[in-house]
Amino acid sequence: MPQGVVPFTATIGTTAKTCIQLLATGGLQVEVRGFAITAAGTSPTATPLLAEILRQTTAGTGAAATPNLWDGDSTAVVATAIDTYTVEPTAGDILFRVYGTPQGGVGWEWVNADGPRGVTNGRIAVRVTGDASTSGLTCAGFIRFNEL
């Protein structure tokens, strides 16, 4: 079971912005093992960012991103990834929500293989939402996953 990771950067807006989307292929599922988002904010009074992991039902319009092996396994990762969205994908089930500060960020790690899962040959994503106090900030992060 290969473990993959995809780093990303995105610009935070006042509406939900997909940072990275994974698409499971080849009859597999993607299970999220961890993710992190950090933001380049400096204001201590800025509203916290809302980070979500969710299933998505469409690809939206974005650029291809490259999943890399996390664990050095010789088996190639077959999932594909999209980032740098110009048209947002259609949201499906929201599986996880957490707030993080725009001056720092947020991260989460699941142990014992119990992270959120996409459906077979389906899409799972990380998205972030800000408000006027955080709009235009750059965020960076990663999503780490297993293929099942």
N, C-alpha and C positions, 0 to 999 in steps of 0.2 A: 504494500500500500504506500505509494509515494506521498510525501508531504511537500506541498508547494508553498511559495510565498510570492506576493506581488506588491512591490512598493508603488505608491501613487502620490501625486500632488493634485490639488484642486483649489478653486477659488470659492470661498463661502459667499452665499447670497442670502436674501431674506426669505427664500423658499427652499424646500428640500433639494439638495444637490447630491446626485450620485457621485461618489468618489471613485469607486471601482466596482465592477460587476464581473462575477465568474460564471462561466457557462460550462456545466458538466457535459461531457460528450462520451460516446462509446458505451452507452448503457450504464454509466456511473452516476454517483451522487457526489456532491461536494459537501464536506462537513467543515465548518469554521472552527479552527483551533484557537485562534487569537486574532486580535486586531489592535491597532493604535492609531490615534489621530492627534497630531500636535498642530497648534495654530501660532501664527506670528503676531499675536495680539500683545498690546502693551498697556491697555487701560484696565485698571483694577475695578472699574465700575461697569464694564461691558457685560452684557447678558451671557450666561453660559450657553455653550453650543449643545445641541441635541444630536447625538450620534445614534444611528439605528442600523441593525442588521435585518434585512428583509428579503423575501422572495420577490422577484420581478417577473412579469409575464411577457415583456417585450425587450428587445435589445436597445431601443433608443438609437441615437446617433452619436457615435464617439469614435475614438481612435483605438486601435489594437494595442494592448499592453502585453508584456511577456511574463508569464509565470515562470519562476525559477524553482529548482529543487531546494528544499530546506534542509533535508537530512543527508544529502550526498548519495541517496539511493541511485542505483544505476538505471532504474525504471523511469522513463520519461514521464513527466506530467502531461496529461492529455487535455486537461481543462484549458479553455481559452479565457481571455480577459479583455475588458473594454474600460477605458477611462477617458478623460478630457471630453465630457459630454457637451454637445450643442443642443440636442433634443433629449429630454429626460425619458427613461424607460417608464413603463406602466408599473406602478406599485402593486404588489400582492400582499401576502401575509407579513406583518411586522412581527419578528421573532424576538427582538431584544432592543431595549432603549436604555440609554444612560446619558447623563449630562457631564460635560467637561468644561473647564475654564478656557477662555480664549488665550490666556497668557501661558497656559501649560498644555492641556489636552486631556485625553482619556485613553486608557487601554484596558483590555480585558483578555484573560487567558482561560480557556476551558481545559480541565484535566480529565483523565479517565474516558476520553473519547465521547464526551457528552455535549459537544457544541451544537449550535444550530445547523440544520441540514437543509439543503435544497432538495428538490424532487429529482428523480432520475432524469437525466438529460435536461435539467432545468437551470434556472438562473438564481443566484443569490448575490447580494450586494451590501456594501457599506455606503450609507449616505449621511449627510450632515446638514443641519438647519441652523441658521443664525438669525439675527435681526438687523436693524439699521446700525446698531453699534458695532457689529462684526462683519457687515457686508463688505466684500472686497478683500478680506483677509485671505492670505494663502495658508492652506493647511497641507500637511504632509503626513504620510503614514504607511501602513502596510496591512495586508490581510494574509494570514497563514491558514492553510487548509490541508485536509486529507481528502484523497479520492477513495471512494468506497464502491 
